[in-house]
Amino acid sequence: FRAMVRSLHAAGIEVLLDVVYNHTAEGNEKGPTLAWRGIDNAAYYRLHKGDPRHYENDSGCGNTLNVAHPRVLQMVLDSLRHWVTHYRVDGFRFDLAVALGRNDRGFDAAAPFFQAIAQDPVLARVKLIAEPWDLGMDGYRLGGFPVGWSEWNDRFRDEVRAFWIQKGGDRGAFARRLAGSSDIFRLDRAALREPSHQRPHAPKNPRGRLAVASINYVAAHDGFTLEDLVSYDEKHNEANGEDNRDGTSNNLSWNCGFEGPTRMQGVLARRRWLKRAMLAALMLARGVPMLLAGDEIGRTQRGNNNAYCQDNELSWLDWGAADGALCEFVARLIAVRHRYPELHGSDWLSGEPAAGKRRDVSWINRRGLEMAVRQWGMQQRYVFGMQLASSERRLLALFNAEIDDWTFPLMPGRWQEVFDTAAADAFAGAGTVREGSLNLQGCSVVLLELPDRDRS
């Protein structure tokens, strides 16, 4: 493992571990005694008040580790430090992280676990990512973790899927995810009292969290892969042996006209457009993008959205069946994100002009004009633009989640195309000058650049 980490570091790749400190393999009171239960059951596990024969089951696996106890906390911290100091890992993703901050009153962002990490000279400097929920009462705590933590943003996942696949919700919800989800992570209480559609960003940041608090994703190991998201209307978990009852049924997916594998060219084209559009949105959004392994090569689990129990071809990466064109598209998208600082900044987008500067973000309606407040909540409208500005350039991302094409009016200037997800080769038109208007095809994203020297 140490040799692997050294090799990955030499290639410029950081290593984060997915760690599970919320439960153990000892299960509920009927489970086996393997370790902690036999050492000190009452110390290591959270037990039901008034009936300590039974376990609190906030993990869904039969028990919940009592990380608030000093000895249990010490064990967890010793384990984390061991991975950092002996193996040089760069951080951790904490499974069901809400369970780590629970006490007798529920979840507490100032729980001993979080405070111990914050003052630890080893752990305070590594990357910390929370899965911000568990299965207990009031267990969904997205945006509730301390400064210094990032969180899996399932709101990004759901609202990006809704915008592109389901044609549900409104443009305002999608725009807030593009802007970094400040309504969740910045937590300016005064701004949150405004109607949510009035601004997709907030003006203050009293808690000190940055936009990198949001880990943006469209697919993760739980749920459909990106390929299956556009290939299946329903989950197909029969191979798991639970009569297809396991796994979520709320996938916000669409099979594009045929359930599962097909050779129908029209269906395959729609799937390709949707995958590209969602990947582009992921890479254009403020925050930290996360890709599910295999999504860049079109990996399928044949509609299984709960494949944790499948250690076979269903869950493995099939390199022989890799979609080379999709992989190249993802690689070039990542290169675009690295090329433009406007896309990967950690500061919040304010939408307000600074002294002598342009507004860092502005929102453009389908007529090429600045979005009016009333337009954010308009239903069945899925065309708009996001303009990001700096002293060097303007970037204009145009989104069309509708079926039909739209002629999008461009602001004055010699706009240069960066990519068009609807083109056979999305990057073939890079550098092409676009003036006056642009044909924005259905289910597509176009990114344009206006260098400072070319502005009118």
JOTAHU-V817251 format. One record per residue. N is the residue number from 1. SS is DSSP state (2 for helix, 1 for strand, 0 for the rest). PHI is phi as a letter, one per 40 degrees, with the letter a starting at -180 (NA if undefined). OMEGA is omega in whole degrees, 0 to 359 (NA if undefined). Layout:
N:SS:PHI:OMEGA, N:SS:PHI:OMEGA
//
This chain:
1:0:NA:178, 2:2:c:179, 3:2:c:178, 4:2:c:181, 5:2:c:179, 6:2:c:180, 7:2:c:179, 8:2:c:177, 9:2:c:179, 10:2:c:178, 11:0:c:180, 12:0:g:182, 13:0:b:176, 14:0:c:182, 15:0:b:175, 16:1:b:179, 17:1:c:169, 18:1:c:185, 19:1:b:184, 20:0:b:178, 21:0:b:184, 22:0:c:179, 23:0:a:175, 24:0:b:183, 25:0:c:182, 26:0:c:173, 27:0:g:181, 28:0:c:185, 29:0:c:178, 30:0:c:184, 31:0:c:182, 32:0:c:171, 33:0:c:184, 34:0:b:185, 35:0:a:190, 36:2:c:180, 37:2:d:181, 38:2:c:180, 39:2:c:180, 40:2:a:186, 41:2:d:185, 42:2:c:180, 43:2:c:189, 44:2:c:184, 45:1:b:173, 46:0:c:184, 47:1:b:178, 48:0:c:175, 49:0:c:178, 50:0:g:179, 51:0:a:187, 52:0:c:173, 53:0:c:186, 54:0:b:183, 55:1:c:163, 56:0:c:185, 57:0:b:180, 58:0:c:181, 59:0:c:186, 60:0:g:182, 61:0:b:175, 62:0:h:181, 63:0:a:176, 64:0:b:180, 65:1:c:182, 66:0:c:186, 67:0:c:178, 68:0:c:179, 69:0:c:185, 70:2:d:183, 71:2:c:178, 72:2:c:177, 73:2:d:179, 74:2:c:180, 75:2:c:181, 76:2:c:180, 77:2:c:177, 78:2:c:179, 79:2:c:180, 80:2:c:180, 81:2:c:179, 82:2:c:180, 83:2:c:181, 84:2:c:187, 85:2:c:183, 86:2:c:184, 87:2:b:174, 88:0:g:175, 89:0:c:188, 90:0:c:179, 91:1:i:187, 92:1:a:168, 93:1:b:187, 94:1:c:179, 95:0:c:179, 96:0:f:190, 97:2:c:178, 98:2:d:181, 99:2:c:181, 100:2:c:181, 101:2:b:182, 102:1:c:168, 103:1:b:183, 104:0:c:180, 105:0:b:182, 106:1:h:182, 107:1:c:180, 108:0:b:179, 109:0:c:176, 110:0:b:181, 111:0:c:181, 112:2:d:181, 113:2:c:182, 114:2:c:180, 115:2:c:180, 116:2:c:178, 117:2:c:183, 118:2:c:182, 119:2:c:183, 120:0:c:184, 121:0:c:178, 122:0:c:188, 123:2:c:182, 124:2:c:184, 125:2:b:180, 126:0:c:179, 127:1:c:183, 128:1:b:183, 129:1:b:181, 130:1:b:159, 131:0:c:198, 132:0:c:176, 133:1:a:165, 134:0:a:186, 135:0:c:181, 136:0:c:178, 137:0:c:179, 138:0:f:187, 139:0:c:179, 140:1:c:187, 141:0:b:177, 142:0:d:181, 143:0:g:186, 144:0:b:183, 145:0:c:188, 146:0:c:172, 147:0:d:182, 148:0:g:178, 149:0:b:168, 150:1:b:184, 151:1:b:170, 152:1:c:184, 153:1:b:180, 154:2:c:173, 155:2:c:175, 156:2:d:179, 157:2:d:187, 158:2:c:185, 159:2:c:171, 160:2:c:177, 161:2:c:181, 162:2:c:182, 163:2:c:187, 164:2:c:189, 165:2:c:187, 166:2:c:186, 167:0:f:180, 168:0:b:180, 169:0:g:182, 170:0:a:181, 171:2:c:181, 172:2:c:180, 173:2:c:178, 174:2:c:180, 175:2:c:178, 176:2:c:178, 177:2:c:177, 178:2:c:183, 179:0:c:176, 180:0:h:179, 181:0:g:178, 182:2:c:177, 183:2:c:179, 184:2:b:191, 185:2:c:182, 186:0:c:170, 187:0:f:169, 188:0:c:189, 189:2:c:180, 190:2:c:180, 191:2:c:182, 192:2:c:176, 193:0:c:176, 194:0:c:173, 195:0:d:189, 196:0:c:183, 197:0:c:189, 198:0:c:174, 199:0:a:180, 200:0:c:177, 201:0:a:185, 202:0:b:189, 203:0:c:186, 204:0:b:182, 205:0:a:186, 206:0:c:183, 207:0:c:175, 208:0:g:179, 209:0:c:181, 210:0:b:182, 211:2:c:179, 212:2:c:174, 213:2:c:182, 214:1:c:171, 215:1:c:185, 216:1:c:178, 217:1:a:176, 218:0:b:179, 219:0:a:178, 220:0:b:184, 221:0:c:172, 222:0:c:178, 223:0:h:180, 224:0:c:165, 225:0:c:178, 226:2:c:179, 227:2:c:181, 228:2:c:179, 229:2:c:180, 230:0:b:183, 231:0:b:184, 232:0:b:171, 233:0:c:185, 234:0:b:173, 235:0:c:179, 236:0:b:186, 237:0:b:184, 238:2:d:182, 239:2:c:181, 240:2:c:176, 241:0:g:180, 242:0:b:177, 243:0:f:177, 244:0:g:179, 245:0:c:183, 246:0:c:180, 247:0:g:182, 248:0:c:174, 249:0:b:180, 250:0:b:186, 251:0:b:182, 252:0:f:184, 253:0:b:176, 254:0:a:182, 255:0:c:177, 256:0:g:174, 257:0:h:178, 258:0:a:183, 259:0:c:175, 260:0:g:184, 261:0:c:180, 262:0:a:173, 263:0:b:181, 264:0:c:189, 265:2:c:179, 266:2:c:178, 267:2:c:180, 268:2:c:179, 269:2:c:179, 270:2:c:179, 271:2:c:180, 272:2:c:180, 273:2:c:182, 274:2:c:179, 275:2:c:180, 276:2:c:182, 277:2:c:181, 278:2:c:176, 279:2:c:178, 280:2:c:178, 281:2:d:179, 282:2:c:183, 283:2:c:179, 284:2:c:186, 285:0:c:173, 286:0:c:186, 287:0:h:182, 288:1:b:180, 289:1:c:177, 290:1:b:178, 291:0:b:170, 292:0:c:181, 293:0:d:180, 294:0:h:179, 295:2:c:180, 296:2:c:179, 297:2:b:176, 298:0:g:182, 299:0:c:177, 300:0:b:169, 301:0:b:178, 302:0:f:175, 303:0:g:178, 304:0:c:182, 305:0:b:179, 306:0:a:192, 307:2:c:181, 308:2:d:183, 309:2:c:183, 310:0:b:175, 311:0:b:184, 312:0:a:183, 313:0:d:181, 314:0:c:184, 315:0:b:180, 316:0:c:173, 317:0:c:180, 318:0:c:184, 319:2:c:179, 320:2:c:180, 321:2:b:184, 322:0:c:175, 323:0:c:184, 324:2:c:180, 325:2:c:178, 326:2:c:179, 327:2:c:178, 328:2:c:178, 329:2:c:180, 330:2:c:179, 331:2:d:181, 332:2:c:173, 333:2:c:180, 334:2:c:179, 335:2:c:177, 336:2:c:180, 337:2:c:178, 338:2:c:186, 339:2:c:187, 340:0:b:178, 341:2:d:180, 342:2:c:184, 343:2:c:184, 344:2:b:176, 345:0:c:179, 346:0:c:178, 347:0:c:178, 348:0:c:172, 349:0:c:184, 350:0:c:185, 351:0:g:181, 352:0:b:179, 353:1:c:172, 354:0:c:183, 355:0:d:177, 356:0:g:183, 357:0:b:174, 358:0:c:170, 359:1:c:183, 360:0:c:177, 361:1:a:172, 362:1:a:188, 363:1:b:189, 364:1:b:179, 365:0:c:186, 366:0:c:178, 367:0:c:180, 368:0:g:181, 369:0:b:179, 370:1:c:184, 371:0:c:175, 372:0:c:183, 373:2:d:184, 374:2:c:184, 375:2:c:183, 376:2:c:185, 377:0:c:183, 378:0:c:182, 379:0:c:177, 380:0:f:174, 381:0:b:187, 382:0:b:174, 383:1:b:174, 384:1:a:180, 385:1:b:174, 386:1:b:179, 387:1:b:176, 388:1:b:186, 389:1:b:172, 390:0:a:180, 391:0:c:182, 392:0:c:189, 393:1:a:165, 394:1:b:172, 395:1:b:180, 396:1:b:176, 397:1:c:181, 398:1:b:184, 399:1:b:175, 400:1:b:179, 401:0:c:180, 402:0:c:180, 403:0:c:186, 404:0:c:175, 405:0:c:178, 406:1:a:175, 407:1:c:187, 408:1:c:178, 409:1:c:180, 410:0:b:174, 411:0:c:184, 412:0:d:178, 413:0:h:179, 414:0:c:181, 415:1:c:179, 416:1:b:180, 417:1:c:173, 418:1:b:173, 419:1:a:176, 420:1:b:187, 421:0:c:182, 422:0:c:181, 423:0:c:179, 424:0:d:170, 425:0:b:189, 426:0:d:184, 427:0:b:182, 428:0:c:182, 429:0:c:182, 430:0:d:180, 431:0:g:178, 432:0:c:182, 433:1:c:178, 434:1:b:180, 435:0:b:175, 436:0:g:179, 437:1:a:182, 438:1:a:175, 439:1:c:181, 440:1:c:184, 441:0:c:178, 442:0:c:180, 443:0:f:183, 444:1:a:173, 445:1:b:175, 446:1:b:175, 447:1:b:179, 448:1:b:178, 449:1:b:174, 450:1:b:178, 451:1:d:185, 452:2:d:182, 453:2:c:185, 454:2:b:182, 455:0:c:181, 456:0:c:NA
//
